[in-house]
Amino acid sequence: MKWLRLGLIGAVLWRVFGPRLQPEFQPPQEHPLRVPGHTVFVGDDEYLVREMGPDKGVPLLLIHGLAGSSLTEWFQVAPKLAVERRLIMVDNKGHGLSPKGDARYEIEEAADDIVGVLDALGVGQVDVAGYSMGGLIAQALAHRHPGRVRRLALLATFATHSEGERWLRRVGTVVARGWERVMGVGTPEVRSGYLIVRHAVEPRHARWVWQETARRDIESGAQATFALLRFDSTEWVGKLGMPTLVMVPPRDFLVPPRWQYELAAMIPDSEVAEVKGAGHEMVWTHADEIADKLRDFFSR
């Protein structure tokens, strides 16, 4: 116990007085998709937007997930879709280069913010694809602004948590937030390391993935997770009314496939596409298949 106490005291002192350590990455390191962004104001908040592709047809809005950014999740899928479609990708509140989300907010507010971005861009109706937490935002956007969504694709996402699951994940979020506050390491290191181990991201892109995740504030990350845990679309998701595609990775352990099939069952006439062999990181590992399925669905 003595050595444990000394170790904890040393760690705290280092965190308070020492420099912030950054992981070392094996060279060469490079940015995988250099798409410059621009910003628009939604009220007093300035949001980062990236656009790709020709200005023709119905624009396609891609919404990223928790701890990601407009490029991190979509950098392999987006170029394949941008051949034919105008893509709009927004850094969500508290992520990437958009404003901090370190005060409590709800998924519905994040959806309204994205509609504010579309308004600032002069864009009316869009097709929408949302991945993971982005799928929750996409559901809320379609529910609150139905006239803005022509077709909806929900990837590796869900409608709600049970109370037991919600409680366990809330405790885990509080513990993770405390660890990151004290130690200064956590989500960026775990996320980038996981994606490398799963061969979802090439080692030469590891520094970029870490940097993209590290941009988010610790409290912003926690508040986004709490918003995700409070979300519940079970009362209204079946009334959305637009054609909907639910894409399910059968090896997903972050969002169990059972939850995803339950979501699909709530939506009348929804189309279900199982991405065989894929886990939650399917937007990286199965980019070609996902782009093909989205292209087919949104071209109708």
N, C-alpha and C positions, 0 to 999 in steps of 0.2 A: 504493500500500500504506500510505503514511503516513496518508492521510486515512481509510482503512478502519480502521486501528488506533485512530486518535483517535475515530472514530465508535463503535467497539465499546467503548472505554474509557468514553466519555461515556454510552453506553446502560447499562452496568453501574453506573456511579456514580449515574445517575438512578434505576435500579431499587433500589439500596441506600439512597439518602438522600432521594429525591424522593417525592412523594405518588403514590398509585395513581390513574392516570387512568381515567376511565370514559367510554364513548362517549356522544355527544350524540344525542338522538332528537328528531325533528321532532314537535312537539305537533300534535294531542292524542294522549296515550298512555293506554291503559286495560288493565285486566285483563279477559280475554275470558270467563272462567267462574269465578265466585266460589263455589266449593264448599269450605266450611271443612273442615279435616281434624281428626282426633283421633289420639292415639297409644296404642299398646299395647306391652307389654313382651314380648320373646322372650328369655328368660334375662335378662341384664343390659342388653340393647340395646333402645332405644325406637324403634319404627317408626311413621312417619306413614302413616295410612290415610285415604282419602276414600271416602265411600259416597254413592250416588245411587239414586233409584228406589224403587218400592214393595217392602215386605217380603213378597213372595209368590213362589212357584216356586223353582226352583233358582237360586242366586246365580250371577252371571257375574263372574269374575275377569279383569281386564284388566292385563297385565304390559307395562311400557314398556321402551324400548330404551336403548342406551348414550348417556350424556350427557343423557338426558331426565329426566322426572319423571312422577308419576302423572297429572298434568294436561297436561303439555306435548305429549305424543304423542296424547292421547285427548280433548282438549277439544272437538274438533268431532264426533267419533264418539259420545262418551259420552252427550250429551243425547238423541240419537236412540234409543239403546238403553235409556236409563233410563225411557222412557215405559212400558215393560212389564216391565223386569227390574231386580232389585236388583243394582247394580254395586258391586264392591269393587276399589279401585285403591290399590296400595301403592307408596310410594317405595322403590326397591331400595336395598340397602346401598351407601353411597357416593354416593347421588344425592338430590336434593331436600332434604327435611328429615329424612331417616333418618340413622342413624349413619354415621360415616366408614368407608370400606373401604380404608384406606391400608396394610393388611397383606395379604399374599398370601391369596387365597381362591379357591375354585372355584365354577363355575356351580352345581354340585350343592348347595353350602352355601347359596347364594342361594335355591335352590328350597326347601330345608329351612326357611329363615327365613320364607318366605312361608307355608308350612304352619303354622309357629308362630304367625303372625299370624292365620290362619284359626282355629286352636285357641283363641287368646285372644278371638276374636270369637264363639266358640261355633258356628262354621260347619262343616258336614260336607262333603258332596259339592258340587262346583261345576262349572260349565262354565268353560273357560279359553281366552282368546285372548292370544297373545304376539306382540309386534311386534319384529322385528330381534333384538337381544340378548334381549329378552323372550321370543322364540320358543325360544331355547336353554333359558332358565329353565323355560319351559312344558314342553318335552320332558323335562327332568330331573325336574320335579315329577310328571309323568305316569308316568315310569319308577320313581321311588323311592316314590311314594305313589299307586299306580294306583287304589285304592278311593276316592280323593278327587276324581277327574276323570271326569265323565260324558261330555263331548264336548270335543274339542281343536281349536283353530284356530291355525294357524301362518302368520304374515304376514311376508313379505319376510325369510325366515330360511333356515337351512342346517343341515347335520349336522356338517360338519368343514371344515378347510382342508387343502390339500396341504402338504407340507413346504416347498416353494418359496414358496408364497403366505404360509404362516405366518411364515417367516423374514423376508420383505420387510415384512410388516406389523408384525412385532416391532421391526425396525429403525426403521420410521417412527414407532412409538409412543415409542421411546426418544428419538429426535430431537425429536419434538413435546413430550415432557415436559421435556427440557432447555431448549427454546426458551421454554416457558411459565414455567419456574423463573426464567430470566434476565430475560426481557422483561416478564413479568406479563400478557401478552395471548396469546390463542390460541383455544382451543376455543369459548368463549362468543361471541367476535366472529365467528369463521368460521361457526359454526353458525347464529347469528341472521341474519347477512348472507346466507348461502346460502338460507335459507328465505324471506327477503324477495325475493331475486332470482328465485327459482323460483316466486314468487307463491303459495307454500304458506301463508304467514302475512301478514296485512294489516300495512302499515306502522305502524298504530296499536297493534299488539300487539308491536312489536319490542323495546321495553324489557322487557316481561314475559318474553319468550323468553330474552333475554340474562340477566336476573336468575335465572331458573330454572336455566339452565346454569351460571352463575357460582357458584351455591351449592356445586357439587361441588368438592372439594379436588383439586388437581392430581395428587397421588399416588393418590387414590381413583380418578380417571379412568383413570390408567395401569394400576392393578391390575385394574380391571374389564375393560380391553382385553386384558390378558394372560390373564385368566381366559377370556374369549371365544375367544382364539386357542388355548388349550389344549383347549377343549371338543371332544369327539368322541363322537357318538351312533351311529356307523355299526354298532356291534356289537349294539345293542339297540333302536333306534328302530322297527324293523320288527316288534317283539314287543309293542308297547304295548297293542293290543287294543281301544281305544276308537275310535269314529268320529272321523275326522280330516279336516279341511279345510286345504289348503295354498293360500294366496292369493299369486299371483305378479305383481309389477309388471314388465312386459317391458322397461322402460327403466331398470332398476336397475343402477347402476354400482358401488355399494358392496357389494351382495350379488348377484353375477351371476345372471341368471335360470337359467343352466345348473345352478348349485348348488341352486337351489330346486326345479327339476324332478327333480334327482337325489335330493333329500330325499323328494319325493313318491313316486318310484319305489321307495324303500326301504320304504314303508309300504303293506302290502297293502290294497287297496280304498279307499285315500285318495281324497278328492274334490279336484280341482284347479280353481281359479277364477283365470283370468287377468284382471287389472284393466287393460284396454286403455288404452294411452297413458300409464300411470302409471310414475313412477320410485320410488326408495326412499322418498320423502316422501309416499307415497300416502295415509297416514292423515290428512294435511292436505288434499291436492289432490282426493281422490276419497272424501271422507268419506261422502257419501250412498250411493254404490255399496257401499262397505265395510260400512256399517251395515245395508243391505238384505241383503247376502249373509250376514253374521253372524246377523242376526235370523232368516233362513230356516233356516240350518244348526242353530242352537241351539234352534229351536222344535220340532224333530222328536223 
